Structures are given as C-alpha cells and as structure tokens.
C-alpha cells in the first residue's frame, strides 16, 4: 500500500510542504521532498486544522501508486509504473516531539491553543468560562437582548415606568 517516514518540515507554502525525511537509508540521507500536500483532518468544508511550523516533525507516506495526477487534475486514475516515488508523498497534520511525549494522556478531551471557529455552533450542556466572554454584536437569552432590553425603573427623577436602561454611572 505505502511506506512511511517521519520528516522535518523545511518549508511551507500554503498547504504544500517541503520535508526532509529523518535518518539515513543504507547510509544515504534521503533528499528533501518538495510539493508534499498536508492533509486535512476531515473533508472539504468540515475539518479541523492544526498549526504546522518549520521544524515540526510530521509523518509522511509514500504511496504505492503515483498520486500526482489526482493532486494536480483530480484524475482518479492513480496507477503508474513510478511506485514508491518520493514524488508520490503526502503528510498528515499531526506532529511529534520529545516534549509532546511528556504530556500525560488526559482523562477528558482537551484542545490546547487558540481556536478560530468558522460556521455556526450549537452547544448542548453547560459552559464555564474562566475568562471574559465577548460579542461584537449582542447576546440573547431566548428573545431577551443583553444589549437592547428594557428594565423597569424607579428613580427620584422619574416616576415608576418601563424604558431603555441607561449605561452604568450615568
């Protein structure tokens, strides 16, 4: 099917990597492999992405068949006589390091680092934040707007009534 290696990321251009396989093969250092596509964890418009940096160690796979026509032209005929070529290589979006091996396996799912979510999010269950929660527009609980809701008020200057609240300290 394929063979694999660990490789160091040497250069990044979009989702295309240049990688240097680690170690030697029969005493010969493998060449830097250019044009290695970095896979997505997911499909077309629903995926998780990760940050890969120069110096990251990633798994690479050499396919048995030539995949260049598929990558360039989306041609699903991937058979070829160029088996196990450095040109038919892809990388997966996870990394290895000595430091990562010292991180204990968590008892619950963890995501570490900043995350940008594009699309709608429906959440069931409680949410706890140890930091501020912000919105650039408004926050609503059912139909009640946090930004534009009214309160009943009674002040010495006004008779009891209902109206828009004023900003704090006014």
C-alpha positions as semicolon CSV with decimal commas, in nm:
position;residue;x (nm);y (nm);z (nm)
1;X;0,000;0,000;0,000
2;X;0,255;0,261;0,113
3;X;0,563;0,313;0,324
4;X;0,613;0,591;0,569
5;X;0,873;0,802;0,746
6;X;0,897;1,083;0,991
7;X;1,018;1,405;0,834
8;X;1,112;1,755;0,942
9;X;0,919;2,041;0,781
10;X;1,173;2,257;0,594
11;X;0,939;2,500;0,412
12;X;0,566;2,575;0,396
13;X;0,376;2,732;0,107
14;X;0,003;2,724;0,169
15;X;-0,077;2,357;0,238
16;X;0,226;2,233;0,043
17;X;0,534;2,135;0,240
18;X;0,900;2,068;0,173
19;X;1,018;1,799;0,411
20;X;1,345;1,626;0,500
21;X;1,297;1,259;0,595
22;X;1,477;1,177;0,919
23;X;1,770;0,936;0,931
24;X;1,957;0,758;0,653
25;X;1,864;0,482;0,407
26;X;2,156;0,244;0,366
27;X;2,395;0,518;0,479
28;X;2,249;0,775;0,238
29;X;2,048;1,074;0,356
30;X;1,719;1,097;0,159
31;X;1,665;1,414;-0,046
32;X;1,441;1,699;0,062
33;X;1,097;1,625;-0,082
34;X;0,915;1,927;-0,225
35;X;0,546;1,959;-0,309
36;X;0,419;1,738;-0,026
37;X;0,049;1,809;0,037
38;X;-0,054;1,839;0,402
39;X;-0,376;1,651;0,462
40;X;-0,683;1,781;0,643
41;X;-0,844;1,610;0,941
42;X;-1,192;1,598;0,790
43;X;-1,345;1,661;0,449
44;X;-1,400;1,952;0,208
45;X;-1,588;2,208;0,417
46;X;-1,591;2,035;0,757
47;X;-1,249;1,985;0,907
48;X;-1,017;2,056;1,197
49;X;-0,691;2,221;1,107
50;X;-0,367;2,245;1,301
51;X;-0,068;2,474;1,306
52;X;0,239;2,317;1,148
53;X;0,563;2,513;1,175
54;X;0,903;2,488;1,013
55;X;1,092;2,238;1,225
56;X;0,780;2,031;1,310
57;X;0,820;1,656;1,275
58;X;0,532;1,505;1,077
59;X;0,453;1,158;0,944
60;X;0,485;1,129;0,566
61;X;0,360;0,848;0,346
62;X;0,495;0,732;0,011
63;X;0,207;0,587;-0,189
64;X;0,243;0,271;-0,394
65;X;0,075;0,442;-0,689
66;X;0,155;0,779;-0,843
67;X;-0,088;1,032;-0,694
68;X;0,036;1,342;-0,879
69;X;-0,243;1,333;-1,145
70;X;-0,503;1,319;-0,869
71;X;-0,347;1,608;-0,678
72;X;-0,299;1,827;-0,987
73;X;-0,601;1,738;-1,204
74;X;-0,833;1,546;-0,965
75;X;-0,787;1,249;-1,204
76;X;-0,877;0,935;-1,009
77;X;-0,656;0,714;-1,228
78;X;-0,359;0,689;-0,991
79;X;-0,191;0,381;-1,137
80;X;0,162;0,419;-1,264
81;X;0,495;0,246;-1,306
82;X;0,654;0,502;-1,070
83;X;0,582;0,313;-0,749
84;X;0,714;0,434;-0,413
85;X;0,842;0,756;-0,566
86;X;0,938;1,048;-0,346
87;X;0,704;1,248;-0,573
88;X;0,402;1,048;-0,453
89;X;0,420;1,157;-0,094
90;X;0,175;1,320;0,146
91;X;0,193;1,437;0,509
92;X;-0,060;1,412;0,788
93;X;-0,139;1,713;1,010
94;X;-0,002;1,599;1,340
95;X;0,341;1,631;1,489
96;X;0,582;1,451;1,718
97;X;0,833;1,591;1,960
98;X;1,011;1,477;2,273
99;X;0,818;1,745;2,464
100;X;0,479;1,618;2,341
101;X;0,562;1,267;2,463
102;X;0,591;1,402;2,819
103;X;0,233;1,537;2,815
104;X;0,013;1,292;3,006
105;X;-0,282;1,135;2,829
106;X;-0,585;1,333;2,953
107;X;-0,891;1,177;3,113
108;X;-1,109;1,406;2,900
109;X;-1,090;1,564;2,557
110;X;-0,867;1,872;2,554
111;X;-0,795;2,134;2,293
112;X;-0,495;2,349;2,373
113;X;-0,419;2,676;2,197
114;X;-0,619;2,949;2,030
115;X;-0,905;2,836;1,811
116;X;-1,099;3,016;1,540
117;X;-1,434;2,862;1,461
118;X;-1,595;2,947;1,126
119;X;-1,960;2,849;1,099
120;X;-2,248;2,806;1,340
121;X;-2,204;2,638;1,676
122;X;-2,486;2,464;1,858
123;X;-2,390;2,368;2,210
124;X;-2,584;2,141;2,445
125;X;-2,488;2,140;2,810
126;X;-2,329;2,385;3,049
127;X;-2,043;2,614;2,965
128;X;-1,790;2,751;3,212
129;X;-1,551;3,027;3,123
130;X;-1,260;3,134;3,341
131;X;-1,215;3,447;3,129
132;X;-1,432;3,713;2,970
133;X;-1,696;3,624;2,711
134;X;-1,740;3,890;2,441
135;X;-1,967;3,952;2,145
136;X;-1,921;4,213;1,872
137;X;-2,299;4,241;1,829
138;X;-2,535;4,114;2,101
139;X;-2,601;3,822;2,331
140;X;-2,954;3,686;2,370
141;X;-3,119;3,452;2,615
142;X;-3,420;3,323;2,423
143;X;-3,565;3,654;2,289
144;X;-3,413;3,886;2,551
145;X;-3,130;4,100;2,421
146;X;-2,844;4,177;2,659
147;X;-2,767;4,490;2,458
148;X;-3,111;4,634;2,399
149;X;-3,351;4,506;2,663
150;X;-3,562;4,730;2,887
151;X;-3,583;4,733;3,267
152;X;-3,849;4,862;3,498
153;X;-3,704;5,157;3,684
154;X;-3,787;5,391;3,965
155;X;-3,559;5,682;4,038
156;X;-3,615;6,012;4,218
157;X;-3,603;6,189;3,880
158;X;-3,851;5,955;3,710
159;X;-4,181;5,809;3,804
160;X;-4,202;5,431;3,803
161;X;-4,210;5,307;3,446
162;X;-4,052;5,097;3,177
163;X;-3,792;5,210;2,932
164;X;-3,445;5,152;2,800
165;X;-3,185;5,143;3,070
166;X;-2,909;5,394;3,064
167;X;-2,545;5,296;3,062
168;X;-2,390;5,245;3,408
169;X;-2,280;5,554;3,604
170;X;-2,495;5,797;3,405
